[in-house]
Amino acid sequence: MQHITIRKITGADVIELQRIGKQTFSETFASVNSEENMREYLSIGFAKEKLLIELNNQNSEFYFAEVNGKIIGYLKINMGSTQTEIKDEQALEIERIYVLKEYQGKQIGQMLYNKAIELARAMQLKYVWLGVWEENLRAIRFYEKNGFKTFDKHVFRLGSDEQTDIMMKLELKYS
């Protein structure tokens, strides 16, 4: 595999973020959701205006994983009041880690995850948390392998469908 780079992205990258966001979300969930719900979620969740607001929010950061200049995945983290649920100043939320299907199983998700943990440690935070769809067993196993523990559940709306996300947490240890 070629050299993978992880880079922080800015508003100038919004079109690429929109493209990779829609593509990876579709690859991951289109087969298990209605076309109508997917279309609605993609048009709202990945609207250029919404992404620009998120990119310009100092409490949210996005990172691309690239190989030879090709974007193959991305990470979105939230801190402070930007977190989707727990608004804990001592926590970091991993909102999204997505990798193109053709690059899954090649440690790209692990690299993006490691970047999130590195950022949380640099800020001396107490824990990292996330929500993952209860039916996304591959992602749940990935987070469990990385030491995350289930602590709650919440509802995630995809169009007209209410789905259950498992909320998971990793307590950060410092020596």
N, C-alpha and C positions, 0 to 999 in steps of 0.2 A: 504494500500500500504506500502511496505517496505521502509526502509530509503534510500533516494536517495543521492548520493554524486556527487559533481562536482569536477573534478580534471584536472589540466593542463597536457597536454600530451607532450611527447618528441619523438625524432626519434626512440626510442625503441618501440614505440607504432604504428609504420607505418603500419604494416600488419592489425592490428585491425582497424585503421583509414580507410584504403583502403576498408576493408570489410563493415564497417558500412556506409561509404560514398556511396559505390555502392548500397548497399541494400536499404538505405533510399531514395536515388535519384530514384532508380527503382520503389520503392513502390509509390512514389509521382507522377512520371511523365510517367512511361512506358505505361499506358493505353491511354495517349493522345499524344503520339509521335510514329513515326515509329520505328520498331525494329532496322533498320539499323542506324538511327540517334542516338538512345539510345546506341547501341553497340559502335559506334564511340566515343561518348561523354564520356562514362564510361571508355573506354580503355585509352583515352588521359587525361581526367580530373582527373582520379584517378590512374594514373600510379605511381608506387612506387617511381620512381626517382623524379617525379614532387612533390609528397607529401613530400619527404625528403627535397627537396629544400625549400618548404614552411615551414616545421617544423623547419628548421635551420635558417630561416629569423627572425631576432630580431624584425621586425615590424609586424609579424603575430603571432597569438597565437591560439591554438586549446585547447578545453576543452571537456572531455567526461562527460556525465551523466551516472552514474552507479547505479545499484541496486544489492546488494549482489555480487559484482564483475562482473556482466554482463553489458556490454556496451549497453545502450538503446537509446543513442542520442549523438549529438555533436554540438559544436559551433565553428565557425571560425571568428576571428576578424582581421582587418587590420588597421594599423596606418601609418601615414606619407606617404612616396612614394610608399608603398606597396598597398595602396588603389587602387581598380580597376578603378575608375574614378576620383573623386575629390581628389586631392593630398594635402589636407589641413592639416597642422600640428595641427590645433585646432579641428580636427574631428576624429571620429572612425567609421570605416565601419563594419557593421555586414554582412559578406559575406554569411555565412551559419548558419542556425539553422535547424537541422533535427532530428526527433525522429522516432524510429521504429513504424510502424502502430499500433501494439498491445498496445503501451504505449501512443498513442495520446489521448488527452482529459483528461490526468491525471496531468496536470500542469508541465510536464517536459520541454516543450518548454518555458514556463514562467520562470522556474528556470534558464535555459540557457540564456534567454533574460536578466533576472535580473543580472546575472553575467556580461554580456557585459556592462550594464549600470553602475554597480558598478565599473568596470575597467575604464570606461570613466570618471566617477566622480573622481576617485582616481588620474587621470591624469589632472584633472581640465579642461577638454576639453569643447568646446562651444556647440557641437552637435554630434549626432550619425545619420548616414544615412545608407541606404540599397537600393538594387534593388530587386523587387519581380515581378514575371511573372504576367502580367495583367489578366491572366485566373485563377490564384491561389487565388480565392476569400477568402478561409479560412485564408490564410496567410495575405492577405490585411486587413481583418477584425481584425485579431489578432494585427497587428501593429497599426491600427487606434484606437483600444481599449486602446492601450498603449500610445496614444497621438501623433503618427506620422502623418505628413501631406505630401501629394503628392507635389512635387516641379518640377518634370521633367520626361522624359522618355528616355530610351536608348535601343539599339538593343542587344539582347543576341543570340548568335549563338549556336544552338544545331544541330550538324552535318551540313546538308545542309539547315536546316530550320532557318530562321531569325524570332525571336520572340521579342515581345516588353515587356520590364520590366518597371514597374512604379518605379520611384525613390522617396523614402520617407525620411523624415528628422524629428528628434526630437531635439528641442532646449533644452539644459540642463539649469535648473534654480538652482541657488545657493543662500542660504539665508545669 
